[in-house]
């Protein structure tokens, strides 16, 4: 939703959970997200979903640690490279 609101139509989502990636690739979206997810993907030109080991991806590891220290419900969006 955030990406679409930013006007982005080519999206690449990375997760450190292979099971989640597999479920979304197979269209097994959790029922609570299904309507929102379908609305978003209908507006995208290109969607890639991949899994990466967090320990092997220093950027993903740093972002996940940052997220742990971010208060709940706080949204942080960086357009371009973050500090």
N, C-alpha and C positions, 0 to 999 in steps of 0.2 A: 504494500500500500504506500509506503514511504517513497519507494523508487518511482512508482507510477505518478505520485503527486509531484515528484521532482521533474517529471517529464522524461524519465528514462524508460526505454522500451527494449533494451538489450541488457539482460540481467544474468549475472553469474553468482550463484549462491554456493558457499562452501560450508560444510559442517564437519565436525569431528565425530559424528555419529553415523556410521555406515548404515545402520538399521533405519534411521530416519530418512536418509537419502534414498535408500531402496524403496521405502514405503511411498514417498512422494513421486518417485519415478514410475511406480506401478499404479498411481492414482489412488492409493490408499490413504487419503488425507483424513486426519481425525475429523469426526463429524462436527465438532464445534467450530472448526476452521473451514469446512468444505465450501460454504457459500462465499465467504470472503476470498478464499484462495481461487475459486473458479472465476470470480469477478476480476481479480487481479491478472490472472494468466490470460484472460481473454483480451487484455489490453497490451500484451507484450508481443514483440516481434520475435525475440529470441530468449529462451530461458535455458540455462545450463545449471545443473545441480551436481555437485561433486563432493566427495569425502576426502579429507586429508587428515593425517595424524597430526594432532595439535602439537605434539612434541617436535615434529619435523618441520613445522611451519612457525617460525619465530613471530611473524606478524599476528597469526591467529592466536598464538599463546599469549602474546602481550595484550591483545584485544580482550580475550576471555578474562585475564586477570583484571583489566580495567573495568570490565562489566561487573565483576564480583564486588568492586568497591564503589559502584554507582548506585545511588539510592533507587529503590523500586519505583517503577513508572516514570523514570527520567529518561528522556529520549535524547541521544547525542547523535547528530548527523554531521559528517565531514564531507564537504564537497572538495575533492582534491586530496592531497596528502596531509594527514593530520600531523600536528607538532610532534 
